[in-house]
């Protein structure tokens, strides 16, 4: 029998974007749920108990050395010397890190037109619901291998998972892809070398890096001459990421300060009962001034949901500025 998808919740306007009822947030913190708390609604529960919560990730890292924007360069964590854009990004993040001493953050950006890139921060992070893009990529890769299209039910579940961040739909598709083993197998082909799927049903506790999330975005938006995902699969992912519900269109979208460009994104947010702090992540593509950028921001150690979103949005703006400043878009 089909498992039901959670009913859609009312979507508050952007002016109410910070509204998270205190009772709902407290309930989720007590439960240690590894899913998201929908804005303006109750907790979006997935079967992910606090007993399996891992310890927080590693300590703050330095800049990520990058070259021409290729995936291998982006993943060369800690390579020196840093590029001018890396240095510009690190400088711009200093005030944020000073304001939030418990914050860990990794920020990776790639200019699709220029090929310029910048990155900051190492270590692994909980994915929370940004893993849903990875789950759908794994499902699409499996259907490609089987020579079939998504079923009508799979498309319904996929749309709910990406557009509404529905955890019930994700639970079903997590099982369809083979849980952790299925995700890890897909990621080996997609080039994600530092991402490990969450055990059993704990998909929200999948561990990843900012560099791996940028690699995933490249597979969706700029795969190169020998793509792993075919054109139909990439187009479907972009379509869903470009039509998330209005109340979840925050995060990397803030890099477009005019609000005039196109944005495709997926966000994740997660209160951790082990620390009382929040994970907040955002990945996707944003168009600013006619230029497209892939941005991945993963972070933890936020005092609350609101400050986490503000920090991620600030980091996304800093990432684009780091590439657009200075000669040739290589940073100031």
C-alpha positions as CSV (number, residue, x, y, z in Angstrom):
1,X,0.0,0.0,0.0
2,X,1.3,3.5,-0.8
3,X,2.6,5.5,2.0
4,X,0.9,8.9,2.2
5,X,2.6,12.2,1.6
6,X,2.1,14.8,4.3
7,X,-0.6,17.3,3.3
8,X,0.5,20.7,2.1
9,X,0.7,23.4,4.7
10,X,-0.4,27.1,4.3
11,X,2.4,29.1,2.9
12,X,3.0,32.4,4.8
13,X,4.2,35.4,2.8
14,X,7.9,36.4,2.6
15,X,7.3,39.0,5.2
16,X,6.7,36.2,7.7
17,X,9.7,34.2,6.7
18,X,11.2,34.1,10.2
19,X,8.1,32.8,11.8
20,X,8.8,29.5,13.7
21,X,6.4,28.8,16.6
22,X,8.4,28.4,19.8
23,X,6.3,25.3,20.8
24,X,7.1,23.5,17.5
25,X,10.8,24.3,17.7
26,X,11.0,23.1,21.3
27,X,9.2,19.9,20.4
28,X,11.6,19.1,17.6
29,X,14.6,19.9,19.8
30,X,13.4,17.5,22.4
31,X,12.9,14.8,19.8
32,X,16.2,15.2,18.0
33,X,14.5,14.9,14.6
34,X,16.8,14.9,11.6
35,X,14.3,16.5,9.3
36,X,13.2,20.1,8.8
37,X,10.9,22.3,10.7
38,X,8.6,23.9,8.1
39,X,8.1,27.6,8.4
40,X,4.9,28.6,9.9
41,X,3.9,25.1,10.6
42,X,4.5,22.1,13.0
43,X,7.5,19.8,12.9
44,X,8.0,17.8,9.7
45,X,8.9,14.5,11.3
46,X,10.9,11.7,9.9
47,X,11.9,8.5,11.7
48,X,15.3,9.7,12.8
49,X,15.8,9.4,16.6
50,X,18.4,11.3,18.7
51,X,20.1,8.1,19.7
52,X,22.0,8.0,16.4
53,X,23.1,11.6,16.3
54,X,26.8,11.9,15.6
55,X,29.2,14.2,17.3
56,X,29.4,17.7,15.7
57,X,31.9,17.9,12.8
58,X,35.5,18.8,12.8
59,X,37.0,22.1,13.9
60,X,37.1,25.2,11.7
61,X,39.2,24.8,8.6
62,X,41.0,27.3,6.4
63,X,40.4,28.3,2.9
64,X,40.0,25.8,0.1
65,X,42.5,26.2,-2.7
66,X,40.9,26.4,-6.1
67,X,42.2,26.7,-9.6
68,X,40.1,27.0,-12.8
69,X,36.8,25.8,-11.1
70,X,37.3,22.1,-11.9
71,X,35.9,19.6,-9.4
72,X,39.4,18.2,-8.6
73,X,40.6,21.7,-7.7
74,X,37.5,22.5,-5.6
75,X,38.1,19.3,-3.6
76,X,41.8,19.9,-3.0
77,X,41.0,20.9,0.6
78,X,43.6,23.1,2.2
79,X,45.8,23.4,-0.9
80,X,48.0,26.5,-0.7
81,X,48.5,29.2,-1.9
82,X,44.9,30.3,-1.8
83,X,43.6,32.2,-4.8
84,X,42.8,36.0,-4.5
85,X,39.1,35.1,-4.6
86,X,39.6,32.6,-1.7
87,X,41.3,35.4,0.3
88,X,38.5,37.9,-0.5
89,X,35.9,35.4,0.6
90,X,37.8,34.6,3.9
91,X,38.1,38.4,4.7
92,X,34.4,39.0,4.0
93,X,33.4,36.2,6.3
94,X,35.5,37.4,9.3
95,X,32.7,39.6,10.8
96,X,30.2,36.8,10.7
97,X,32.6,34.3,12.3
98,X,33.4,36.9,15.0
99,X,29.7,37.5,15.8
100,X,29.0,33.7,16.0
101,X,31.9,32.0,17.8
102,X,30.3,28.6,17.7
103,X,29.6,28.8,13.9
104,X,31.3,26.4,11.5
105,X,30.7,27.1,7.9
106,X,31.9,26.0,4.4
107,X,31.2,28.2,1.4
108,X,32.0,27.2,-2.2
109,X,31.1,29.2,-5.3
110,X,31.7,28.7,-9.0
111,X,31.0,31.2,-11.8
112,X,29.5,29.2,-14.7
113,X,30.5,31.9,-17.3
114,X,33.9,32.8,-16.0
115,X,35.0,29.5,-14.5
116,X,36.3,31.4,-11.5
117,X,35.8,29.8,-8.1
118,X,36.3,30.6,-4.4
119,X,35.9,28.4,-1.3
120,X,36.2,28.7,2.4
121,X,36.1,26.1,5.2
122,X,36.8,22.4,5.6
123,X,35.2,19.6,7.6
124,X,32.0,17.6,7.3
125,X,28.5,18.7,8.0
126,X,25.0,17.2,8.5
127,X,23.1,17.6,5.2
128,X,19.7,18.0,6.7
129,X,17.3,18.3,3.7
130,X,19.8,19.4,1.1
131,X,20.4,15.6,0.8
132,X,17.0,15.5,-1.0
133,X,18.7,16.7,-4.2
134,X,21.2,13.9,-3.9
135,X,18.4,11.4,-3.2
136,X,16.6,12.4,-6.4
137,X,19.9,12.3,-8.4
138,X,20.4,8.8,-7.2
139,X,16.9,7.8,-8.1
140,X,17.3,9.3,-11.6
141,X,20.6,7.6,-12.1
142,X,19.0,4.3,-11.2
143,X,16.1,4.8,-13.6
144,X,18.6,5.6,-16.3
145,X,20.4,2.4,-15.6
146,X,17.1,0.5,-15.8
147,X,16.2,2.2,-19.1
148,X,12.9,3.6,-17.7
149,X,11.3,6.8,-16.7
150,X,10.1,7.8,-13.3
151,X,6.7,6.3,-12.4
152,X,3.8,8.7,-11.8
153,X,4.1,8.0,-8.1
154,X,7.8,8.6,-8.0
155,X,7.3,11.9,-9.7
156,X,4.7,12.9,-7.2
157,X,7.0,11.9,-4.3
158,X,10.0,13.7,-5.9
159,X,8.0,16.9,-6.4
160,X,6.9,16.9,-2.8
161,X,10.4,16.1,-1.6
162,X,12.1,19.0,-3.5
163,X,9.4,21.6,-3.8
164,X,7.9,21.3,-0.3
165,X,10.8,19.5,1.5
166,X,8.4,16.8,2.5
167,X,10.0,14.3,4.8
168,X,7.4,11.6,4.4
169,X,8.0,11.5,0.6
170,X,11.8,11.4,1.3
171,X,11.4,8.4,3.6
172,X,9.8,6.5,0.8
173,X,12.3,7.5,-1.9
174,X,15.2,6.8,0.5
175,X,14.0,3.2,0.7
176,X,13.5,3.1,-3.1
177,X,17.1,4.0,-3.8
178,X,18.4,1.5,-1.3
179,X,19.0,3.8,1.6
180,X,22.6,4.6,2.5
181,X,24.1,2.0,0.2
182,X,22.1,3.3,-2.8
183,X,23.1,6.9,-2.1
184,X,26.8,6.0,-1.6
185,X,26.9,4.0,-4.8
186,X,25.3,6.9,-6.8
187,X,27.7,9.4,-5.2
188,X,30.7,7.3,-6.2
189,X,29.6,7.8,-9.9
190,X,28.7,11.5,-9.4
191,X,32.1,12.3,-8.0
192,X,31.1,13.0,-4.4
193,X,34.2,11.7,-2.6
194,X,33.5,12.9,1.0
195,X,29.8,12.3,1.4
196,X,28.5,9.3,3.4
197,X,24.8,8.5,3.6
198,X,23.0,8.4,6.9
199,X,22.5,5.0,8.4
200,X,19.2,3.2,8.1
201,X,16.4,5.8,7.8
202,X,18.6,8.7,9.0
203,X,19.0,10.5,5.7
204,X,19.1,13.9,7.3
205,X,22.3,12.9,9.1
206,X,24.2,12.2,5.8
207,X,27.6,13.7,6.2
208,X,29.0,16.0,3.4
209,X,31.3,18.8,2.6
210,X,30.8,22.1,0.8
211,X,33.1,20.9,-1.9
212,X,31.0,17.8,-2.5
213,X,27.9,19.8,-2.7
214,X,29.4,22.0,-5.4
215,X,30.4,18.8,-7.2
216,X,26.8,17.7,-7.1
217,X,25.6,21.1,-8.4
218,X,28.1,20.8,-11.3
219,X,26.5,17.4,-12.2
220,X,23.1,19.1,-12.4
221,X,24.0,22.4,-14.0
222,X,27.3,22.1,-15.7
223,X,28.3,18.4,-16.1
224,X,30.9,18.7,-18.8
225,X,31.3,16.7,-22.0
226,X,30.6,13.3,-20.4
227,X,27.7,13.7,-18.0
228,X,26.6,11.1,-15.5
229,X,23.0,12.3,-15.5
230,X,21.4,12.6,-18.9
231,X,19.8,15.8,-20.1
232,X,16.3,14.7,-19.1
233,X,17.4,13.9,-15.5
234,X,19.3,17.2,-15.2
235,X,16.3,19.2,-16.6
236,X,13.9,17.6,-14.1
237,X,16.2,18.4,-11.2
238,X,16.5,22.0,-12.3
239,X,12.8,22.3,-12.8
240,X,12.0,21.1,-9.3
241,X,14.7,23.2,-7.7
242,X,13.4,26.2,-9.6
243,X,9.9,25.8,-8.2
244,X,10.2,25.3,-4.4
245,X,7.4,26.8,-2.4
246,X,7.7,30.5,-1.8
247,X,8.3,30.2,1.9
248,X,11.5,28.2,1.3
249,X,13.1,30.5,-1.3
250,X,15.7,31.8,1.1
251,X,19.4,31.0,1.4
252,X,21.6,31.3,-1.7
253,X,18.9,33.3,-3.4
254,X,19.9,36.3,-1.3
255,X,23.1,36.6,-3.4
256,X,20.8,38.2,-6.1
257,X,20.2,41.4,-4.2
258,X,17.9,42.7,-6.9
259,X,15.7,39.7,-6.9
260,X,15.5,39.9,-10.7
261,X,17.5,36.7,-11.6
262,X,16.5,33.1,-11.8
263,X,17.3,30.8,-8.8
264,X,17.2,27.1,-8.4
265,X,17.8,25.9,-4.9
266,X,17.3,23.5,-2.0
267,X,17.6,24.3,1.7
268,X,18.0,22.3,4.8
269,X,17.6,23.2,8.5
270,X,17.9,21.0,11.5
271,X,17.9,21.6,15.3
272,X,20.4,19.3,17.1
273,X,19.3,18.0,20.5
274,X,22.9,17.1,21.4
275,X,24.0,20.7,21.3
276,X,20.9,22.9,21.2
277,X,22.3,24.5,18.1
278,X,21.1,24.5,14.5
279,X,22.4,23.3,11.1
280,X,21.4,25.5,8.2
281,X,22.4,24.8,4.6
282,X,21.6,26.1,1.2
283,X,22.7,24.9,-2.3
284,X,21.8,25.8,-5.8
285,X,22.3,28.2,-8.7
286,X,21.6,31.9,-8.7
287,X,21.8,34.4,-11.5
288,X,23.2,37.9,-10.7
289,X,23.6,40.6,-13.3
290,X,23.2,38.1,-16.1
291,X,25.9,35.8,-14.6
292,X,25.2,32.4,-13.2
293,X,26.8,31.1,-10.0
294,X,26.7,27.7,-8.3
295,X,26.8,28.2,-4.5
296,X,27.0,25.7,-1.7
297,X,26.8,26.9,1.9
298,X,26.8,24.3,4.7
299,X,27.0,25.3,8.3
300,X,26.2,24.4,11.9
301,X,26.5,25.9,15.4
302,X,23.8,28.5,15.0
303,X,22.0,29.7,18.1
304,X,18.6,29.5,16.4
305,X,16.9,29.1,13.0
306,X,16.7,32.8,12.3
307,X,20.4,33.6,12.8
308,X,21.3,30.5,10.8
309,X,19.4,31.7,7.8
310,X,20.8,35.2,8.1
311,X,24.3,33.8,8.3
312,X,23.8,31.6,5.2
313,X,22.4,34.4,3.2
314,X,25.2,36.7,4.2
315,X,27.8,34.1,3.2
316,X,26.1,33.6,-0.2
317,X,26.3,37.3,-0.9
318,X,29.9,37.3,0.1
319,X,30.6,34.4,-2.2
320,X,29.4,36.2,-5.3
321,X,31.1,39.4,-4.3
322,X,34.4,37.5,-3.9
323,X,34.2,36.4,-7.6
324,X,32.9,39.7,-9.0
325,X,35.4,41.9,-7.3
326,X,38.8,42.7,-8.8
327,X,40.3,42.1,-12.2
328,X,38.8,39.2,-14.2
329,X,36.3,38.4,-11.4
330,X,39.1,36.8,-9.3
331,X,38.4,38.7,-6.1
332,X,39.8,41.8,-4.6
